[in-house]
Structures are given as structure tokens and as C-alpha cells.
Amino acid sequence: MQRPFPPPAPQPQPPLYQKAVGLLGRTVGLSLKNGQGISGVLCQVQANELFVLQYLYQAQFATFHYPLQDIQDIHAFPPCRQGPTY
């Protein structure tokens, strides 16, 4: 009787993938390698893509997906500052 082959070992994910998983559900800014900046809520990380809910106009939002290979970095939005602003 032949033994089945063991399942392939999971591939280690790049650090940017791990960073994105830690930011799920948060408002983030993406720096794309082409120089663009994107902001929105990070909804999902799947198949080396980030799914970001972005505001379009009026009361319309849409989810866009960005390949991990096109992303330079990802940053969580900082908290709002309290007190007067000048």
C-alpha cells in the first residue's frame, strides 16, 4: 500500500503580508510602488492581495484589491489629536 504524499509545507509569508494581517479592520494608508497613495479600511488579506474599502462619493463605497507585489508599505492611521489645532 502506498502512503500518500505529505501536504506541502506552508510557504512563509512576506513581512508586508504579516503586517497587513495585523491591521485588518483598521483604516490604513497604502504606499504603492508607482508613487500613488491609497487610503481606506483594510477588509481582507487573501491570495497575496489586500482588499481595501474606499470612499467614492456621496454615500458610495467600493472595495478595491491591490496585489501585494505592487505595495511599497502599509501604515495604520494615527489617532486624532485632542485639543486646539492652529
C-alpha positions in Angstrom: 0.0 0.0 0.0 1.3 3.4 -1.0 1.4 6.2 1.6 0.0 9.5 0.4 2.5 12.3 0.0 2.5 14.7 2.9 0.9 18.0 2.2 3.3 20.8 1.1 4.7 22.9 3.9 3.1 26.3 4.1 5.2 29.0 2.4 6.4 31.7 4.7 4.5 35.0 4.1 6.5 38.2 3.4 6.7 40.7 6.3 4.3 43.1 4.5 1.6 40.3 4.4 2.1 39.7 8.1 1.9 43.5 8.8 -1.4 43.7 6.8 -3.0 40.8 8.7 -2.2 42.7 11.9 -4.1 45.8 10.5 -7.3 44.1 9.4 -10.3 46.2 10.1 -8.3 49.4 10.6 -8.1 52.5 8.5 -4.8 52.3 6.6 -2.8 54.2 4.0 -1.1 52.2 1.3 2.1 53.4 -0.5 2.1 51.9 -3.9 5.4 51.3 -5.8 4.1 53.6 -8.6 4.0 56.5 -6.2 0.3 56.6 -5.6 -1.2 56.7 -2.1 -4.4 54.9 -1.2 -6.5 55.1 2.0 -9.4 53.1 3.3 -10.4 50.3 5.6 -8.4 47.1 5.2 -11.1 44.4 4.9 -9.2 41.3 3.9 -5.9 39.8 3.0 -6.2 36.9 0.7 -4.1 35.2 -2.1 -1.4 37.9 -1.8 -3.9 40.7 -2.3 -5.2 43.4 0.0 -8.9 44.3 -0.2 -9.5 47.9 0.8 -12.9 49.6 1.2 -12.6 53.1 -0.2 -14.9 56.1 -0.4 -16.1 57.0 -3.8 -18.5 59.9 -3.5 -21.8 60.8 -1.8 -22.7 57.7 0.1 -20.9 55.2 -2.2 -18.0 53.0 -1.2 -16.3 50.2 -3.1 -13.8 47.5 -2.3 -10.7 47.5 -4.4 -7.9 44.9 -4.4 -4.2 45.5 -4.7 -1.6 42.9 -5.3 1.0 42.7 -2.5 3.7 43.0 -5.1 2.5 46.5 -6.0 2.6 47.8 -2.5 5.7 49.5 -1.0 4.3 49.8 2.5 1.2 50.0 4.7 0.5 52.3 7.6 -2.3 52.5 10.2 -3.9 55.9 10.5 -2.8 57.6 13.7 -5.3 58.6 16.3 -6.8 62.1 16.2 -5.1 64.8 18.3 -7.1 66.3 21.1 -7.1 70.0 21.8 -7.0 73.1 19.6 -5.3 73.0 16.2 -3.8 76.1 14.7 
